[in-house]
C-alpha cells in the first residue's frame, strides 16, 4: 500500500522542519498550496532533497526512487522515512497514488548527480505522468549539490540552498500537451548545473576537509595526465605522480598550483574529452585499474563476498578480482552504489558489486563503458 505521513502529523512537523532546514542548511523554500493529488518532480542534488521538496508543499507526500538516503543523522533518517520501498515501481506508485488520492514525489534522474549537473531523464516519463491523470508540480533545487556533494566525506556544508516552483500543471493541462512538449518542459525545468548556479549566486559552502574524497570524481591529472593518481588532503587535491596540487575553494572552484581549471565543471568536461581519446587509442594496456577491491556476488538470496583483488578495465573486457573477464559487449550496465562502490550486471543476468577501502572512482568505469560501447557500435557500422 502507498503510505504517506498523516496530514495532522505533517501539519505539525512541517513548520519545525522548515525552521531546522533554514538554520542548519540555510534553505529558502516556497510554500505551495494545492488541494488535488499531484505528482511532484524534483532534480536530485543531495541527500536532503526529499525533505527540501516535502517542506515546500502543504500536503504530505512520499518519494519513489532508487537512490536511498543513508541512516546517519536525524535529518537523513527522516529523509529516508519519506521514501517508498525500493521494490515499488514507478508505474505502481503512480497507480496507487491516483487510486488513493495521495501525493507522490519523483526524482526522475534516479540517483543524486555526481558532478553537479542534472542527469538523464527517462524518455517515457511524460507519457506515464499523462496516463496517471494527476496534477504535476515541478521543483528545482539550486545550491544543494555544494551542501552535500556526492563524493564528499564530511557533510553538510552550509551555504545557500534555493528551492523554487518551476511549474504547476493540472491534469487537464497535461492532457492538452503532447508527450514531446511535456517531456521538453520537464527537462528544461529540472536542468541544473551547480557550477553555473554558484557563479550567478555566489555563496561560501563552509566545512572541514573540503576536498576530502574528491578523487571519487576526479581521476586524471591536468599536468601529467596520470590516471587514478590523484589524492585529496584536507582542502587540496594532489597528484602522486608529478606533485601537482591545487586548492579546493569554498565555492567549488580551484586555486593555485597553476591549475588550468576555474571550477569542477571545467575539470570534468576536460576529463570527458580525454576519456574519449583514451578509449579510442587503447591498445593492450589497461585503461583503468584499482587494487584492493572487495568483490561480492549478488546472484543469490544474500550478498556473498567472493574475494579481494584488482579490478581492471581493458578496451574489450572488464576483469574482476576473481579472474573472471566480462566482455564490454556482454556488460549490461554499471551504476554507483552510494559513494563507496560499483554495481555491474552482465546481459546474461550475473550481478556483482565492488567496494574499496580507499576511494573508488566508479564514474570512470561507467563513463568508459559507454564510450567503449559507442566505439564498438561505430566500428560495426563502418564494417557494414
N, C-alpha and C positions, 0 to 999 in steps of 0.2 A: 504493500500500500504506500501511496505517496503521503508522507507525513511532514508537514511544515510546523514551525513553532506556533503555539496557540496565539490568537490575536491579543488576548489580555496580557499574557506574559511578554509578548513582543512590544506592546504599548508601554509597558513598564520598563523594559530593558533597553529599548532603542535610544531614549534620551541620554541614559547613562553611558551607553557605548559611544554615542556621538561625542560626548564630553571627553571620554578617555582617549578616543582616537585623535581628537583635536589637540589635546595636551601632549599625548605620548608621541604621535606621529605627525602632528601639525597638518591635519586633514581639513580641507574645505570641501563640504559636500552639500548638494541641494536636498530639498525635501519634496518628493514627488507625490502629489495627491491623485490617486486613481481608485475607482471603486470596482471596476471589472477585473476579472482574472487576466493575467498577462504573462508574456514571456519577456524576460529581461536579458539582453545580450550585453556583454562587457568584455573589453580586452583584458588580457591576463598578464599582469606585470610582476606580481609578488604574492607571497603567502596570504596577505591580508585582504586580498580582493573580495572574497565573499562577504567580509564584514563591511568593507567600504561601500559596496553596492547595496547591501542589505539595509544599512542605516540611511540610505538615500531615498527609500520608499517607506510609506506608512504600513503597507500590508506585509505580513510575514511571508518569506519565501525560502526555498531551498535550491541548491545548485547541483547540477549534474555535470560531471567531467572526470577525466582520467587522472588529473593531477590532484593529489591529496595533500593538504597542509599537514605538517608534522605535529606530533603530540608533544610540543615543548612550549611552555609559556601559556599564560591564561588566554591571551588574545588568539594565539594559534590553535589552541584546543577548541575555543569557541568557534573559530572559523571552520574547523574540521566538522563540528557538530552540525553545521548548516549544509553539509554536502550529503547527497543521497548515496545509497550503496553503489559500489563500483559496478556490480553486475546489472544494474538497471540501465537499459539502453536509452538513447535519446528519444527514439520513437515511442517507447513505452512510457517514458517520463512525460512526454507531451500528451499522450493519450490520457494518462491518469490525471494530469493537471486539468485538462479540459473537462473530463468527466466529473471531477470533484470540485471544480471552480477554484482551484488553487493557483498560486503564482510560482513560476519556475524561473530560475536563473541559469544561464548557459555561458560558458567560456568557449566560444567556437574554436579557438586555437587548440584546445585540448590540453595544453600544458603552458606553464609560465614561459615567457620569451627568455631566451638565453642571453641574447645580445642587446636587449632593449628595444627591438623592433618587432612590431606585430607579425605573428606567424601566419601561415596559410589558413584560410577559411574554407571549410568544406563546400564544394561546389553545389551540393544539393540542399544546403541549409535553407535557402529562401523557399523552396518548394515545400519542405517539411513544415516551416512556420505557417505558410498559407494554408496548408491542409489542417493544421491544428485548430484554426478558427479562434485563436486567442489574440488579444491585443499585443502590441510589441513596444517595448521600451529599449532604447539603445543608449548605454552609458559609455563614456570614455574616461579612463583614468590616466592622468599625466603626473609624472614625478614619482610614481610608486616604485618604478624599477630601481632608482637610486637609493630608496629607503631600504630595500631588501633585495639586492642583486642575486640572481640565481647561483652565481659562482661563489658568493661571499661566505665566510665562516661566521663572522660576528654580525648579527642584526638585532634590532633595527638601527638605521642611521637616520635619525630625524632630520628633515629638511623642509620639504613642502610637497604635499600631495593635493592635487585638484581633481575633483570628480564633477563632471558636468553631464547634463542630459543632452544628447545629440539629436534624438528624435523620439517622439511618441506617436504611434500609428495605431488606429483602431483596426479591428479585423476586417471591416468593410473597406478601409483604405488599402489594406494588404491585398484584398481580392481585386481591387481596381488596377493594381500594378501587375506588370508581367514579372515572371520569376527573375528574368535577367535584370530588370530595373531594380527590384528589391535586393538582389544579390550585390549589385554595384553600390547601392546605397549603404548596405551593411559594411562592405569592405572599406568604403570611404570613411564612414563614421568611426570605425574601430581602428583605423590606421594611426599608429603612434610610433614615433622614433624618439627615444629618451634623450639622445644626444642633441637633437634639434630642439626639443622642448626646453631643455635646461639652458640653451643659449637664448631662447626667447624670454624665459622667466628664470633668470639666474637665482640660485639658492644653494647655500652650502649644505651638504649632507654629511654631518659630523659623526665620527665613530672611530674606534680604536682599530689599529692594524687594517687600514682601509684597503690595501692591495692584497691582503692575505687570501690565497686560493685563486688569484686571478689567472693562474696557469690552467685552471679548468676551462678557460675560454680562449686564451692566447697560447699558441704553440709554435709560432715562427718568429725568430729574432729578426728585427728590421735591419740590423747592422751586418750580421754574418750569414743570415738565412738558415741557421741551425734549427733543426726540428726537435721539439719536445725538450729543449734545454733551458727554458725559462723557469724562474723560481721566484716566488714572492717573499719579501722580507719587510714586515711592518707596512710602510706605505710606499715601498719600492718594488719594482719587478726587475730582476737581474738575469742576464744570460750567463749560464755556467760555461759556455763555450768560448765567448770572446770578452766577457766582462761588461758588456753593455748594460747600463742601468738607467732607469728613468723613474720619476716620482709620480704617483697617482694622486690627483688633486681632489679637493672637496666637491668639485662639480663634475667628476667623471672624466677629466682630461689628463694630460700628461705634461710634465715639465722637467726640463733638464736632461743631461745625458745625450745631447744632440739628437733627440728623438725627432723623427720626421712626421709624427702624428700629433695633432692637437687634441684628439679625443678618441674614445673607444671605437666609434663608428668607422673612422678612417683606418684604424689598425685592422679591424675586422674585414673591411672591404678589400684592403691590400692582401690579407690572408686568403680571401676567396679567389682573387685573381691569381695569386701564386699557386694555390692549390690546383687550379685547372692546369697550369703549366706542369706542375709536378706529376699529375696523373697522366698527362699526355706523353711526358718524357720518361715515364717509369720504365725501367728495364727489369733485370732480375733481382735488383736490390729492393729491400722493403721500403714501402712508403712511410709507414709508422710502426713503432714497436714500443711496448710498455711491459716492463717486468713486474714480478710480484703481484700478479693479478689472480684473484680467487675466482675459480670457475664453479658455477652452480648449474645443475641440470634441473630445468623447470618442467620436465615432461611427466613426472609422477604426481602423486597426490600431495607430496611435500617436497620442498626445495632441497635438493641433495648436493652437498659440497663434493665436487669431483676431485679437484687438485689445485695447486698453486703453480704458476709459471708465467710464461711470456705470451702476450697477445701480439700478433704480427699481421699487418695488412700488406699484401703484395698487389700488383696490378691485376692479377687474375683470381686471387683467393685470399681468404682470411684464415690464419692458423690459430687455433685455440690452444690454451696452455696444456691440454691433454694430448696434443699432437694431431688432433682431427683438423682437417682442412676443408673448408666450405668454399666452393667457387663463388665468385662475385655474381654470376648468373643465378646461382641457387639461393643466394641470400635474399630473403623476402623483405625484411625491414630491420631497422635498428632504431632504438629510442633511448633517451636518457632515463635513468632510474634515480629519482630525487636529484641530489647533487653529487652522488658518490659513485655511480656505476653506469653500466651499459647493458641493455637487453637486446637480444637479437633472436631472429626466427628465420628458419630456412623454409623454402617453398614446400618441403616435404613435411613440415609441421614440427620439426625439432625446435625446442626453445631453450635458451641459455641466458644466464646473467653473469656479469663480470663486475667485481669490485676490486678496489685497490686502496691500500692504506695511504699511500701518497696520492696527491690529487690526480685524478684521471680526466683528461680532456676527451670526453665522449664525443663532442661535436666534430672533432677532426675525422673520426671514423665514419660518422653519419654523413657528413658533407662529402668525404672522399668516395663513399659508396655511391652516392648519387652521381658524382662526376664520372666514376668508372663505368657505371651502367649507361650513362649518356654516350660515352666514348664507344662502348661496345655496340650500342644501337646505331651510331653514326657509321661505324665500320661495316656493320651488316648492310646498311643502306647503300654504301659505296660499292660493295661487292655485287649487290643485285642490280 
